[in-house]
């Protein structure tokens, strides 16, 4: 089991998956979804390709939308 699968299971177990889904479906999340090749990201996550995932995250977090989305995620999990 890779780190992302552990994270997914932890989110489900702690009842946070729906909160994360709401944030991802927000306006910022939708804009970022259009910027990122979702299939390539899913493949990288499934294969545990941390370099690709980190590169995509760095790209996303360099945008205003990415920063806003990261803030919403942080707030959703009580880390303000």
Biopython code that builds the backbone (N, CA, C, O; Angstrom):
import numpy as np
from Bio.PDB.StructureBuilder import StructureBuilder

atoms = [
    (1, "UNK", "N", (0.854, -1.174, 0.000)),
    (1, "UNK", "CA", (0.000, 0.000, 0.000)),
    (1, "UNK", "C", (0.900, 1.237, 0.000)),
    (1, "UNK", "O", (1.839, 1.323, 0.791)),
    (2, "UNK", "N", (0.609, 2.208, -0.901)),
    (2, "UNK", "CA", (1.451, 3.394, -0.961)),
    (2, "UNK", "C", (0.923, 4.485, -0.028)),
    (2, "UNK", "O", (-0.143, 4.347, 0.571)),
    (3, "UNK", "N", (1.692, 5.573, 0.082)),
    (3, "UNK", "CA", (1.333, 6.660, 0.989)),
    (3, "UNK", "C", (-0.006, 7.286, 0.644)),
    (3, "UNK", "O", (-0.764, 7.664, 1.538)),
    (4, "UNK", "N", (-0.307, 7.401, -0.651)),
    (4, "UNK", "CA", (-1.563, 8.017, -1.054)),
    (4, "UNK", "C", (-2.755, 7.148, -0.682)),
    (4, "UNK", "O", (-3.809, 7.658, -0.300)),
    (5, "UNK", "N", (-2.587, 5.855, -0.793)),
    (5, "UNK", "CA", (-3.668, 4.947, -0.403)),
    (5, "UNK", "C", (-3.895, 5.033, 1.104)),
    (5, "UNK", "O", (-5.038, 5.027, 1.562)),
    (6, "UNK", "N", (-2.828, 5.111, 1.865)),
    (6, "UNK", "CA", (-2.953, 5.274, 3.319)),
    (6, "UNK", "C", (-3.674, 6.568, 3.648)),
    (6, "UNK", "O", (-4.535, 6.602, 4.528)),
    (7, "UNK", "N", (-3.318, 7.644, 2.932)),
    (7, "UNK", "CA", (-3.957, 8.926, 3.156)),
    (7, "UNK", "C", (-5.446, 8.851, 2.840)),
    (7, "UNK", "O", (-6.272, 9.369, 3.591)),
    (8, "UNK", "N", (-5.785, 8.208, 1.731)),
    (8, "UNK", "CA", (-7.185, 8.059, 1.333)),
    (8, "UNK", "C", (-7.968, 7.298, 2.399)),
    (8, "UNK", "O", (-9.065, 7.703, 2.783)),
    (9, "UNK", "N", (-7.404, 6.209, 2.865)),
    (9, "UNK", "CA", (-8.083, 5.413, 3.884)),
    (9, "UNK", "C", (-8.242, 6.190, 5.187)),
    (9, "UNK", "O", (-9.262, 6.074, 5.866)),
    (10, "UNK", "N", (-7.239, 6.973, 5.528)),
    (10, "UNK", "CA", (-7.312, 7.783, 6.752)),
    (10, "UNK", "C", (-8.410, 8.845, 6.630)),
    (10, "UNK", "O", (-9.145, 9.092, 7.586)),
    (11, "UNK", "N", (-8.518, 9.467, 5.464)),
    (11, "UNK", "CA", (-9.572, 10.463, 5.244)),
    (11, "UNK", "C", (-10.954, 9.839, 5.386)),
    (11, "UNK", "O", (-11.846, 10.415, 6.008)),
    (12, "UNK", "N", (-11.118, 8.676, 4.813)),
    (12, "UNK", "CA", (-12.404, 7.976, 4.904)),
    (12, "UNK", "C", (-12.697, 7.591, 6.347)),
    (12, "UNK", "O", (-13.803, 7.804, 6.844)),
    (13, "UNK", "N", (-11.709, 7.028, 7.006)),
    (13, "UNK", "CA", (-11.878, 6.576, 8.388)),
    (13, "UNK", "C", (-12.256, 7.732, 9.318)),
    (13, "UNK", "O", (-13.076, 7.562, 10.220)),
    (14, "UNK", "N", (-11.656, 8.906, 9.097)),
    (14, "UNK", "CA", (-11.908, 10.049, 9.965)),
    (14, "UNK", "C", (-13.072, 10.914, 9.509)),
    (14, "UNK", "O", (-13.329, 11.967, 10.092)),
    (15, "UNK", "N", (-13.783, 10.475, 8.463)),
    (15, "UNK", "CA", (-14.938, 11.220, 7.990)),
    (15, "UNK", "C", (-14.595, 12.526, 7.303)),
    (15, "UNK", "O", (-15.438, 13.419, 7.222)),
    (16, "UNK", "N", (-13.383, 12.654, 6.809)),
    (16, "UNK", "CA", (-12.954, 13.900, 6.174)),
    (16, "UNK", "C", (-13.042, 13.854, 4.652)),
    (16, "UNK", "O", (-12.834, 14.876, 3.997)),
    (17, "UNK", "N", (-13.344, 12.704, 4.081)),
    (17, "UNK", "CA", (-13.367, 12.564, 2.625)),
    (17, "UNK", "C", (-14.390, 13.507, 1.993)),
    (17, "UNK", "O", (-14.109, 14.110, 0.958)),
    (18, "UNK", "N", (-15.564, 13.641, 2.596)),
    (18, "UNK", "CA", (-16.584, 14.525, 2.033)),
    (18, "UNK", "C", (-16.154, 15.984, 2.090)),
    (18, "UNK", "O", (-16.422, 16.750, 1.164)),
    (19, "UNK", "N", (-15.487, 16.371, 3.175)),
    (19, "UNK", "CA", (-14.985, 17.739, 3.274)),
    (19, "UNK", "C", (-13.982, 18.018, 2.162)),
    (19, "UNK", "O", (-14.032, 19.066, 1.518)),
    (20, "UNK", "N", (-13.089, 17.093, 1.946)),
    (20, "UNK", "CA", (-12.084, 17.263, 0.901)),
    (20, "UNK", "C", (-12.750, 17.310, -0.471)),
    (20, "UNK", "O", (-12.353, 18.098, -1.329)),
    (21, "UNK", "N", (-13.747, 16.483, -0.675)),
    (21, "UNK", "CA", (-14.471, 16.464, -1.952)),
    (21, "UNK", "C", (-15.121, 17.818, -2.204)),
    (21, "UNK", "O", (-15.103, 18.309, -3.332)),
    (22, "UNK", "N", (-15.701, 18.434, -1.159)),
    (22, "UNK", "CA", (-16.328, 19.748, -1.307)),
    (22, "UNK", "C", (-15.305, 20.807, -1.692)),
    (22, "UNK", "O", (-15.580, 21.670, -2.526)),
    (23, "UNK", "N", (-14.137, 20.742, -1.090)),
    (23, "UNK", "CA", (-13.090, 21.712, -1.400)),
    (23, "UNK", "C", (-12.603, 21.523, -2.831)),
    (23, "UNK", "O", (-12.426, 22.492, -3.568)),
    (24, "UNK", "N", (-12.390, 20.282, -3.213)),
    (24, "UNK", "CA", (-11.912, 19.996, -4.568)),
    (24, "UNK", "C", (-12.941, 20.441, -5.608)),
    (24, "UNK", "O", (-12.569, 20.856, -6.706)),
    (25, "UNK", "N", (-14.209, 20.359, -5.277)),
    (25, "UNK", "CA", (-15.263, 20.770, -6.208)),
    (25, "UNK", "C", (-15.552, 22.264, -6.156)),
    (25, "UNK", "O", (-16.452, 22.740, -6.847)),
    (26, "UNK", "N", (-14.800, 23.014, -5.345)),
    (26, "UNK", "CA", (-14.973, 24.460, -5.251)),
    (26, "UNK", "C", (-14.504, 25.124, -6.547)),
    (26, "UNK", "O", (-13.948, 24.464, -7.424)),
    (27, "UNK", "N", (-14.730, 26.420, -6.656)),
    (27, "UNK", "CA", (-14.319, 27.163, -7.858)),
    (27, "UNK", "C", (-12.824, 27.023, -8.108)),
    (27, "UNK", "O", (-12.397, 26.807, -9.242)),
    (28, "UNK", "N", (-12.026, 27.147, -7.045)),
    (28, "UNK", "CA", (-10.573, 27.003, -7.183)),
    (28, "UNK", "C", (-10.201, 25.599, -7.643)),
    (28, "UNK", "O", (-9.349, 25.411, -8.511)),
    (29, "UNK", "N", (-10.860, 24.627, -7.040)),
    (29, "UNK", "CA", (-10.597, 23.233, -7.398)),
    (29, "UNK", "C", (-10.914, 22.959, -8.852)),
    (29, "UNK", "O", (-10.180, 22.237, -9.527)),
    (30, "UNK", "N", (-12.001, 23.530, -9.335)),
    (30, "UNK", "CA", (-12.389, 23.344, -10.728)),
    (30, "UNK", "C", (-11.379, 23.983, -11.678)),
    (30, "UNK", "O", (-11.048, 23.405, -12.714)),
    (31, "UNK", "N", (-10.887, 25.174, -11.328)),
    (31, "UNK", "CA", (-9.883, 25.846, -12.167)),
    (31, "UNK", "C", (-8.603, 25.021, -12.233)),
    (31, "UNK", "O", (-8.005, 24.862, -13.297)),
    (32, "UNK", "N", (-8.201, 24.508, -11.098)),
    (32, "UNK", "CA", (-6.978, 23.704, -11.056)),
    (32, "UNK", "C", (-7.172, 22.407, -11.827)),
    (32, "UNK", "O", (-6.254, 21.939, -12.500)),
    (33, "UNK", "N", (-8.348, 21.832, -11.733)),
    (33, "UNK", "CA", (-8.638, 20.611, -12.471)),
    (33, "UNK", "C", (-8.454, 20.782, -13.968)),
    (33, "UNK", "O", (-8.090, 19.838, -14.667)),
    (34, "UNK", "N", (-8.705, 21.986, -14.456)),
    (34, "UNK", "CA", (-8.521, 22.266, -15.875)),
    (34, "UNK", "C", (-7.051, 22.468, -16.234)),
    (34, "UNK", "O", (-6.663, 22.313, -17.392)),
    (35, "UNK", "N", (-6.234, 22.813, -15.235)),
    (35, "UNK", "CA", (-4.805, 23.062, -15.476)),
    (35, "UNK", "C", (-3.979, 21.785, -15.462)),
    (35, "UNK", "O", (-2.904, 21.727, -16.057)),
    (36, "UNK", "N", (-4.480, 20.774, -14.789)),
    (36, "UNK", "CA", (-3.700, 19.562, -14.535)),
    (36, "UNK", "C", (-4.211, 18.412, -15.403)),
    (36, "UNK", "O", (-5.416, 18.264, -15.606)),
    (37, "UNK", "N", (-3.297, 17.612, -15.904)),
    (37, "UNK", "CA", (-3.666, 16.394, -16.633)),
    (37, "UNK", "C", (-4.054, 15.350, -15.591)),
    (37, "UNK", "O", (-3.197, 14.675, -15.020)),
    (38, "UNK", "N", (-5.347, 15.231, -15.357)),
    (38, "UNK", "CA", (-5.849, 14.340, -14.308)),
    (38, "UNK", "C", (-5.446, 12.894, -14.484)),
    (38, "UNK", "O", (-5.128, 12.214, -13.509)),
    (39, "UNK", "N", (-5.456, 12.418, -15.712)),
    (39, "UNK", "CA", (-5.091, 11.019, -15.959)),
    (39, "UNK", "C", (-3.621, 10.766, -15.633)),
    (39, "UNK", "O", (-3.272, 9.743, -15.044)),
    (40, "UNK", "N", (-2.768, 11.705, -16.022)),
    (40, "UNK", "CA", (-1.340, 11.552, -15.728)),
    (40, "UNK", "C", (-1.102, 11.596, -14.222)),
    (40, "UNK", "O", (-0.268, 10.860, -13.696)),
    (41, "UNK", "N", (-1.844, 12.470, -13.530)),
    (41, "UNK", "CA", (-1.694, 12.565, -12.079)),
    (41, "UNK", "C", (-2.189, 11.299, -11.396)),
    (41, "UNK", "O", (-1.541, 10.800, -10.476)),
    (42, "UNK", "N", (-3.324, 10.777, -11.833)),
    (42, "UNK", "CA", (-3.849, 9.527, -11.259)),
    (42, "UNK", "C", (-2.860, 8.387, -11.465)),
    (42, "UNK", "O", (-2.633, 7.578, -10.565)),
    (43, "UNK", "N", (-2.278, 8.330, -12.652)),
    (43, "UNK", "CA", (-1.301, 7.284, -12.949)),
    (43, "UNK", "C", (-0.074, 7.426, -12.047)),
    (43, "UNK", "O", (0.424, 6.437, -11.509)),
    (44, "UNK", "N", (0.405, 8.650, -11.887)),
    (44, "UNK", "CA", (1.573, 8.883, -11.031)),
    (44, "UNK", "C", (1.275, 8.482, -9.589)),
    (44, "UNK", "O", (2.123, 7.896, -8.917)),
    (45, "UNK", "N", (0.077, 8.798, -9.118)),
    (45, "UNK", "CA", (-0.300, 8.437, -7.748)),
    (45, "UNK", "C", (-0.387, 6.921, -7.616)),
    (45, "UNK", "O", (0.129, 6.339, -6.662)),
    (46, "UNK", "N", (-1.047, 6.288, -8.583)),
    (46, "UNK", "CA", (-1.205, 4.828, -8.537)),
    (46, "UNK", "C", (0.142, 4.111, -8.554)),
    (46, "UNK", "O", (0.307, 3.065, -7.927)),
    (47, "UNK", "N", (1.095, 4.681, -9.272)),
    (47, "UNK", "CA", (2.415, 4.058, -9.382)),
    (47, "UNK", "C", (3.379, 4.511, -8.288)),
    (47, "UNK", "O", (4.513, 4.036, -8.216)),
    (48, "UNK", "N", (2.926, 5.426, -7.443)),
    (48, "UNK", "CA", (3.795, 5.917, -6.378)),
    (48, "UNK", "C", (4.917, 6.803, -6.891)),
    (48, "UNK", "O", (5.978, 6.892, -6.272)),
    (49, "UNK", "N", (4.683, 7.467, -8.037)),
    (49, "UNK", "CA", (5.679, 8.340, -8.656)),
    (49, "UNK", "C", (5.670, 9.699, -7.951)),
    (49, "UNK", "O", (5.037, 10.649, -8.411)),
    (50, "UNK", "N", (6.372, 9.768, -6.849)),
    (50, "UNK", "CA", (6.358, 10.972, -6.017)),
    (50, "UNK", "C", (6.968, 12.179, -6.723)),
    (50, "UNK", "O", (6.543, 13.309, -6.483)),
    (51, "UNK", "N", (7.953, 11.960, -7.588)),
    (51, "UNK", "CA", (8.565, 13.083, -8.299)),
    (51, "UNK", "C", (7.543, 13.805, -9.178)),
    (51, "UNK", "O", (7.479, 15.034, -9.187)),
    (52, "UNK", "N", (6.755, 13.036, -9.908)),
    (52, "UNK", "CA", (5.730, 13.636, -10.774)),
    (52, "UNK", "C", (4.665, 14.319, -9.939)),
    (52, "UNK", "O", (4.253, 15.436, -10.250)),
    (53, "UNK", "N", (4.217, 13.662, -8.888)),
    (53, "UNK", "CA", (3.196, 14.257, -8.020)),
    (53, "UNK", "C", (3.719, 15.554, -7.411)),
    (53, "UNK", "O", (3.004, 16.555, -7.389)),
    (54, "UNK", "N", (4.942, 15.549, -6.924)),
    (54, "UNK", "CA", (5.528, 16.757, -6.331)),
    (54, "UNK", "C", (5.663, 17.875, -7.356)),
    (54, "UNK", "O", (5.444, 19.043, -7.033)),
    (55, "UNK", "N", (6.023, 17.526, -8.592)),
    (55, "UNK", "CA", (6.160, 18.529, -9.645)),
    (55, "UNK", "C", (4.799, 19.161, -9.948)),
    (55, "UNK", "O", (4.701, 20.378, -10.102)),
    (56, "UNK", "N", (3.756, 18.339, -10.034)),
    (56, "UNK", "CA", (2.409, 18.857, -10.294)),
    (56, "UNK", "C", (1.952, 19.734, -9.134)),
    (56, "UNK", "O", (1.398, 20.812, -9.351)),
    (57, "UNK", "N", (2.179, 19.281, -7.913)),
    (57, "UNK", "CA", (1.782, 20.080, -6.746)),
    (57, "UNK", "C", (2.517, 21.414, -6.704)),
    (57, "UNK", "O", (1.917, 22.441, -6.386)),
    (58, "UNK", "N", (3.798, 21.409, -7.020)),
    (58, "UNK", "CA", (4.564, 22.658, -7.046)),
    (58, "UNK", "C", (3.998, 23.606, -8.100)),
    (58, "UNK", "O", (3.899, 24.811, -7.872)),
    (59, "UNK", "N", (3.626, 23.050, -9.257)),
    (59, "UNK", "CA", (3.042, 23.850, -10.328)),
    (59, "UNK", "C", (1.722, 24.458, -9.865)),
    (59, "UNK", "O", (1.471, 25.645, -10.070)),
    (60, "UNK", "N", (0.887, 23.643, -9.245)),
    (60, "UNK", "CA", (-0.420, 24.106, -8.769)),
    (60, "UNK", "C", (-0.255, 25.167, -7.684)),
    (60, "UNK", "O", (-0.930, 26.196, -7.712)),
    (61, "UNK", "N", (0.634, 24.919, -6.739)),
    (61, "UNK", "CA", (0.804, 25.843, -5.618)),
    (61, "UNK", "C", (1.485, 27.145, -6.013)),
    (61, "UNK", "O", (1.546, 28.078, -5.212)),
    (62, "UNK", "N", (1.996, 27.219, -7.231)),
    (62, "UNK", "CA", (2.607, 28.465, -7.701)),
    (62, "UNK", "C", (1.552, 29.426, -8.254)),
    (62, "UNK", "O", (1.871, 30.561, -8.606)),
    (63, "UNK", "N", (0.290, 28.972, -8.331)),
    (63, "UNK", "CA", (-0.798, 29.815, -8.841)),
    (63, "UNK", "C", (-1.630, 30.356, -7.680)),
    (63, "UNK", "O", (-1.638, 29.793, -6.585)),
    (64, "UNK", "N", (-2.329, 31.461, -7.944)),
    (64, "UNK", "CA", (-3.220, 32.026, -6.921)),
    (64, "UNK", "C", (-4.332, 31.044, -6.564)),
    (64, "UNK", "O", (-4.706, 30.912, -5.398)),
    (65, "UNK", "N", (-4.858, 30.356, -7.580)),
    (65, "UNK", "CA", (-5.920, 29.386, -7.327)),
    (65, "UNK", "C", (-5.412, 28.237, -6.465)),
    (65, "UNK", "O", (-6.115, 27.762, -5.573)),
    (66, "UNK", "N", (-4.192, 27.797, -6.735)),
    (66, "UNK", "CA", (-3.591, 26.711, -5.969)),
    (66, "UNK", "C", (-3.391, 27.093, -4.513)),
    (66, "UNK", "O", (-3.643, 26.300, -3.605)),
    (67, "UNK", "N", (-2.936, 28.313, -4.307)),
    (67, "UNK", "CA", (-2.739, 28.801, -2.935)),
    (67, "UNK", "C", (-4.077, 28.891, -2.203)),
    (67, "UNK", "O", (-4.175, 28.537, -1.028)),
    (68, "UNK", "N", (-5.109, 29.371, -2.909)),
    (68, "UNK", "CA", (-6.445, 29.480, -2.298)),
    (68, "UNK", "C", (-6.994, 28.101, -1.972)),
    (68, "UNK", "O", (-7.600, 27.903, -0.919)),
    (69, "UNK", "N", (-6.782, 27.143, -2.876)),
    (69, "UNK", "CA", (-7.260, 25.779, -2.632)),
    (69, "UNK", "C", (-6.529, 25.154, -1.452)),
    (69, "UNK", "O", (-7.152, 24.509, -0.609)),
    (70, "UNK", "N", (-5.224, 25.337, -1.385)),
    (70, "UNK", "CA", (-4.447, 24.798, -0.260)),
    (70, "UNK", "C", (-4.936, 25.393, 1.057)),
    (70, "UNK", "O", (-5.004, 24.695, 2.068)),
    (71, "UNK", "N", (-5.274, 26.674, 1.047)),
    (71, "UNK", "CA", (-5.785, 27.325, 2.256)),
    (71, "UNK", "C", (-7.125, 26.709, 2.671)),
    (71, "UNK", "O", (-7.356, 26.444, 3.850)),
    (72, "UNK", "N", (-8.006, 26.485, 1.686)),
    (72, "UNK", "CA", (-9.305, 25.877, 1.994)),
    (72, "UNK", "C", (-9.139, 24.470, 2.555)),
    (72, "UNK", "O", (-9.826, 24.083, 3.501)),
    (73, "UNK", "N", (-8.225, 23.712, 1.967)),
    (73, "UNK", "CA", (-7.983, 22.352, 2.468)),
    (73, "UNK", "C", (-7.466, 22.403, 3.893)),
    (73, "UNK", "O", (-7.917, 21.654, 4.759)),
    (74, "UNK", "N", (-6.517, 23.292, 4.124)),
    (74, "UNK", "CA", (-5.961, 23.432, 5.473)),
    (74, "UNK", "C", (-7.047, 23.814, 6.481)),
    (74, "UNK", "O", (-7.103, 23.258, 7.578)),
    (75, "UNK", "N", (-7.893, 24.746, 6.113)),
    (75, "UNK", "CA", (-8.970, 25.174, 7.001)),
    (75, "UNK", "C", (-9.981, 24.058, 7.229)),
    (75, "UNK", "O", (-10.531, 23.935, 8.323)),
    (76, "UNK", "N", (-10.228, 23.252, 6.219)),
    (76, "UNK", "CA", (-11.173, 22.146, 6.361)),
    (76, "UNK", "C", (-10.702, 21.119, 7.374)),
    (76, "UNK", "O", (-11.507, 20.437, 8.008)),
    (77, "UNK", "N", (-9.398, 21.017, 7.516)),
    (77, "UNK", "CA", (-8.840, 20.045, 8.431)),
    (77, "UNK", "C", (-8.385, 20.675, 9.743)),
    (77, "UNK", "O", (-7.657, 20.060, 10.522)),
    (78, "UNK", "N", (-8.829, 21.924, 9.976)),
    (78, "UNK", "CA", (-8.577, 22.581, 11.247)),
    (78, "UNK", "C", (-7.174, 23.085, 11.426)),
    (78, "UNK", "O", (-6.750, 23.315, 12.559)),
    (79, "UNK", "N", (-6.434, 23.268, 10.350)),
    (79, "UNK", "CA", (-5.069, 23.784, 10.441)),
    (79, "UNK", "C", (-5.037, 25.172, 9.830)),
    (79, "UNK", "O", (-4.641, 25.347, 8.678)),
    (80, "UNK", "N", (-5.452, 26.145, 10.603)),
    (80, "UNK", "CA", (-5.561, 27.526, 10.106)),
    (80, "UNK", "C", (-4.274, 28.280, 10.335)),
    (80, "UNK", "O", (-4.176, 29.456, 9.983)),
]
sb = StructureBuilder()
sb.init_structure("model")
sb.init_model(0)
sb.init_chain("A")
sb.init_seg("    ")
for serial, (resi, resn, name, xyz) in enumerate(atoms, 1):
    if name == "N":
        sb.init_residue(resn, " ", resi, " ")
    sb.init_atom(name, np.array(xyz, "f"), 0.0, 1.0, " ", f" {name:<3s}", serial, name[0])
structure = sb.get_structure()
